[in-house]
């Protein structure tokens, strides 16, 4: 019985961990891309940058922690955003 529950918990957590891992790889790739663009050109602030500032914090509906809009899962409770 205990082994069955343990296997069920592992089965549930694997897709969540895969999603977190994929999100991390995507964010790392985006950061590298943005760093290369920033080195190539120096951008002046625009109106769209102000809109991005407003989007920077996305509250989790489960625990209320503010997350980066690029996150798919809450950084605190790991619930999907």
C-alpha positions in Angstrom: 0.0 0.0 0.0 2.8 2.5 0.9 4.8 1.6 -2.2 1.7 2.2 -4.3 1.2 5.7 -2.8 4.9 6.4 -3.3 4.7 5.4 -6.9 1.6 7.5 -7.4 3.3 10.6 -5.9 6.3 10.1 -8.1 4.1 9.7 -11.2 2.4 12.9 -10.4 5.5 14.9 -9.7 7.5 13.9 -12.8 5.4 15.9 -15.3 5.5 18.9 -13.0 9.3 18.7 -12.6 9.7 18.2 -16.4 7.7 21.4 -16.9 9.8 23.3 -14.5 13.0 22.1 -16.2 11.7 23.0 -19.7 10.7 26.5 -18.4 14.2 26.9 -17.0 15.8 26.0 -20.3 13.6 28.3 -22.2 14.3 31.2 -19.8 18.0 30.5 -20.0 17.9 30.6 -23.8 15.9 33.8 -23.8 18.4 35.4 -21.4 21.3 34.5 -23.6 19.4 35.8 -26.7 18.6 39.0 -24.9 22.1 39.5 -23.6 23.5 39.1 -27.2 21.0 41.7 -28.4 21.8 44.1 -25.6 25.5 43.9 -26.5 24.8 44.5 -30.2 22.6 47.6 -29.7 21.7 50.0 -26.9 18.0 50.5 -26.9 16.2 53.6 -25.6 13.2 53.2 -23.4 9.9 53.1 -25.3 6.2 53.0 -24.4 6.2 49.2 -24.8 8.9 49.0 -22.1 6.5 50.8 -19.7 3.9 48.2 -20.5 6.4 45.4 -19.8 7.1 47.0 -16.4 3.5 46.7 -15.5 3.4 43.0 -16.4 6.5 42.0 -14.4 4.7 40.7 -11.4 2.0 38.1 -11.8 0.3 37.0 -8.5 -0.3 33.2 -8.0 -4.0 32.5 -7.5 -3.2 29.8 -5.0 -0.7 31.4 -2.6 -0.6 35.1 -3.8 3.2 35.2 -4.4 4.1 37.5 -7.3 5.9 35.7 -10.2 7.6 36.7 -13.4 5.1 36.6 -16.3 7.5 34.2 -18.1 7.0 31.6 -15.4 4.5 28.8 -16.1 4.5 27.6 -12.5 4.5 29.6 -9.2 7.9 29.9 -7.7 6.5 29.3 -4.2 3.8 26.6 -4.4 4.6 25.2 -7.9 1.0 25.5 -9.0 0.4 26.3 -12.7 -0.1 30.0 -13.3 
